[in-house]
Amino acid sequence: MPRPISATVHTDALRHNLARVKSAVPDARVAAVVKANAYGHGIERVFDALRAADAFALLDLAEAQRVRALGWRGPILLLEGVFEPRDLELCSRLGLWHAVHCDEQIDWLAAHKTQEPHHVFLKMNGGMNRLGFTPVRYRSAWARLNALPQVGEISLMMHFSDADGMRQGVDGIQHQIQAFESATQDLPGERCLSNSAAILRYGQGLPMRNDWVRSGIVMYGSSPDFPEHDIAHWGLLPTMTLSSRLIATQDLQPGDTVGYGSAFVAEQAMRIGIVACGYADGYQRLSPTGTPILVDGVRTRIVGRVSMDMLTVDLTPVPAAAIGSEVTLWGRARNGRILPIDEVARASGTVGYELMCAVAARVALQVD
Ligand SMILES: *Cc1c(COP(=O)(O)O)cnc(C)c1O
């Protein structure tokens, strides 16, 4: 028997969550973000469930090739654009849409030979200061692109830094909306604005056109504004279950310690279970004692330090647990009990995004 850890992708939940996105922004078209191998789920595993989207968005040219190889003829958007001039050849060949965020990318386009003009997404730096042209420089970049025979349609794109909450006491999207509006008011072209947090929190309510949304984490069953709202609040379902089994149990006496650094000390007699899952599987080493976990669908906690291949759980609430018992690190247990990835992430000082993206290659991915 292979080591009993696996990650199961729930395609029914992916479909459900995508439908949730569509109902939140019924007038917008949805680009399903499948970067980072579909947030750790596997592009090939999510493709069928997400093909009801209007486009796929990703970063890597190799991932774009995988989506085309699956037979997708619709739009594919490269969210960071191209990384060097010859990437444009692949864009021409595969008909990829690509972001343009800096002058160099415009230079490369100007020198590119193509039969078909490219559909580009001109990125505004709306204050996040990662990619894009500042509002002051945005219009001249647009004019430069617009003059190029290599460029067809120009869509206008911006990314929100604080759509999941407030910024300096006001709605987190306010300052960026104002910057975008004043720089783009009379420019033609579709607008591509909302990420998951903006889709859920503002829906259709942005005070400007929002032709395209870029939907990532919401499709993968994690709440972008947890703990303010959990997935149940947003009507989302977990799309990934990381599960394993108990491979041993130990009976502890008061004062006995567990694992490296003896980081957990038993205060009373207790039983613990040893789970075939460690940081080499992608589980966070920093997840402390108290991090929630399900054993046979019953909620309990991990105790002691997570090691490379194992972690330890308190079996007090599950006295019947034994070698072979089902362990749910996050997701859906066989008895239907759900442990949202966001709760595990929160206890570990991170976000659901990081946990799902970190699932290691040695963990078998399954689909149900
Ligand atoms: C990753 C990414 C998204 C998706 O973000 P979520 O919070 O997962 O919805 C949207 N836009 C851009 C530019 C991205 O890089």
The ligand as an SDF file (V2000), in Angstrom:
LIG
                    3D

 15 15  0  0  0  0  0  0  0  0999 V2000
   -3.8270   35.6560   -8.6450 C   0  0  0  0  0  0  0  0  0  0  0  0
   -4.4790   36.8050   -9.2730 C   0  0  0  0  0  0  0  0  0  0  0  0
   -5.8670   36.9550   -9.1950 C   0  0  0  0  0  0  0  0  0  0  0  0
   -6.7500   36.0400   -8.4080 C   0  0  0  0  0  0  0  0  0  0  0  0
   -6.7610   36.4300   -7.0510 O   0  0  0  0  0  0  0  0  0  0  0  0
   -7.7640   35.7410   -6.0380 P   0  0  0  0  0  0  0  0  0  0  0  0
   -7.6070   36.5150   -4.7930 O   0  0  0  0  0  0  0  0  0  0  0  0
   -7.2930   34.3440   -5.8740 O   0  0  0  0  0  0  0  0  0  0  0  0
   -9.1020   35.8210   -6.6550 O   0  0  0  0  0  0  0  0  0  0  0  0
   -6.4410   38.0180   -9.8620 C   0  0  0  0  0  0  0  0  0  0  0  0
   -5.6940   38.8850  -10.5670 N   0  0  0  0  0  0  0  0  0  0  0  0
   -4.3560   38.7750  -10.6600 C   0  0  0  0  0  0  0  0  0  0  0  0
   -3.5920   39.7720  -11.4320 C   0  0  0  0  0  0  0  0  0  0  0  0
   -3.7030   37.7350  -10.0140 C   0  0  0  0  0  0  0  0  0  0  0  0
   -2.3750   37.6100  -10.1100 O   0  0  0  0  0  0  0  0  0  0  0  0
  1  2  1  0
  2  3  1  0
  2 14  2  0
  3  4  1  0
  3 10  2  0
  4  5  1  0
  5  6  1  0
  6  7  2  0
  6  8  1  0
  6  9  1  0
 10 11  1  0
 11 12  2  0
 12 13  1  0
 12 14  1  0
 14 15  1  0
M  END
$$$$
